[in-house]
Amino acid sequence: MHYLHYQVEVGKFDLVQVKLNMQAFLRLMGDEDYEKYRFGDEYHFHGGMATVSPANIQAPHKGSWHLVIDLGGKEGDLKATVNILKDKAPRPKKK
């Protein structure tokens, strides 16, 4: 399977912004799930199909993450630019 891979470090309120040249699947996952993805095993991820660019993903907590971008088995010349938008994620509303 052909895919793009980025290792990203994010804070609690950071967004991972991905600029794409075509629709693609964005999968943000931890180390264990990334290894499962690589070997074709069942895995969990955050994200999904990005139909607009740029697309933003927020990690569920701060840390080191693997961002995988792929075409879901389709062919194409996928290109992406990844940036971390520091402290741009929405904050929970205070009661």
HELIX and SHEET records of a PDB file:
HELIX    1   1 ASP A   31  ARG A   38  1                                   8    
SHEET    1   A 4 TYR A   3  VAL A  10  0                                        
SHEET    2   A 4 GLY A  63  ASP A  70 -1                                        
SHEET    3   A 4 ALA A  24  MET A  29 -1                                        
SHEET    4   A 4 HIS A  46  ALA A  50 -1                                        
SHEET    1   B 3 ALA A  55  ILE A  57  0                                        
SHEET    2   B 3 LEU A  15  LEU A  20 -1                                        
SHEET    3   B 3 ALA A  80  LEU A  85 -1                                        
END                                                                             
